Amino acid sequence: MAHGAQSPLPPISVDEHRERILAAVSPLAPVELPLEDTRGLVLAADITAVVDVPSFDNSAMDGYAVRLADTAHATDTSPVALAVVADLPAGSAENPPLGAGQAARIMTGAAVPEDADCVVPVEDTDGGTGQVTILRAPAPAAHIRRIGTDVRAGEVVLTSGRTLNSRDLAAAAATGARTLRVHPAPRVGVLSTGTELVTLGGSLRRGQIHDSNSTLLASLVAECGGIPVQIGSVPDDEATLRDVLEEFAPKVDAFITSGGVSVGAYDVVKAVLAPLGVWFGPVRMQPGKPQGFGAWPGGAAENTGSTTVALGARGTSSAHEIPIFALPGNPVSVFVSFEAFVRPALLAMQGRSDILRETVHAVASEGWRCPKGRMQFMPAFVSDRSGDRADARVDSQSDAHPDPRFTARFSVRPASGGGSGSYLVASLARANALAIVPEGTSEVREGDLVAVTLVS
């Protein structure tokens, strides 16, 4: 990757910029965490069972532990009476002996006495306590959960690379795990730049705007599994920005900045970072053309994990350098840039393999103009073709029909009448997708098939 630009650089494609970023980031170093703190994290080492599950033969029913020889001929017209010599709730350590003609009342989950070889459900008895009448003969080994039938000690329960959900944690807990080795969630410092920015809810003077980018980016970081560290807004002052980055570098695993990356007189982010070797240049996309990516030299001292950033032309890597994503300042550009570049990188830092959203196809219900020569990311509303809102997980259309427009399940239209204007922040609230139009297209016509990714 080239050093900070001193002259105009040729635009690169979206894929080229994303590939450079993904080549430069690595999963955060694994850490050992309490099991209950690992939901949503990626497992960094296989989990093997410490104990058998079940760890003892136990009853699958409330009923009576009996010997099959005593009950094999029981019917409702010829019942068998047995003496109840024990009462076994779940958790009991008792192992009462059972002789001929004897039974133990037993609850679901309780250990089955060694002398018993089947369980009769209470529904097949008269429910007696001192003596029980068996009205139906059990099958051999009926209603006994045998030791190790779920998993045996030493067997792999969960494999490395798995994103842990609640069911995974239950499986790990059942097999004796107390801690899990995982890739930690990246802590991401989020800051906006611009002297015009005002804290949320603050009074605005002429020329000022509320800092919506910090809120947007912090929420996006959390939605993809990261931990946002909200720094707030920084004025267009190089010394102040440098001080803020130095202060927060030991506390985060990555930075995201918004604003100050173009060619204006007050592009403070570029002024501070380009001399450090951070790449700045145009990407063939709309919105979001001006982009920056590189590393801040220092940090991770207080972090639970660390990442490595290798910066192409610099040819170096350091566990003390942390990625810094320098995004443009307009809100739609921020959102699109995060989806295209930052989200995949943050997922990769978590050890995830599923870092790109699924792309499906939808029929344009109305047309719009596109900037030829740049890939367009249009904030859009996708619905099924009956008009209902599309689900976040969708299936691709059937290939059975020769024209996929007839079989596509979904329609798409711009979320705003203003198109993909980079300042249209309110339109993002109406968008559930991004329509992705290739570089060579100058217009989407009604009825055209369009690639979309659902973002909500």
PyMOL commands that set and color helices and strands:
alter all, ss='L'
color gray80, all
select helices_A, chain A and resi 14-24+35-37+68-71+122-124+166-174+212-223+238-251+268-276+312-314+331-349+404-406+425-428
alter helices_A, ss='H'
color red, helices_A
select strands_A, chain A and resi 31-34+42-43+47-48+58-59+63-66+80-88+102-106+118-121+131-134+144-145+156-158+179-183+187-193+197-198+209-210+227-234+254-258+279-282+285-286+290-297+309-310+317-318+321-327+359-364+368-369+375-384+410-414+433-437+443-444+449-454
alter strands_A, ss='S'
color yellow, strands_A
deselect
rebuild
show_as cartoon
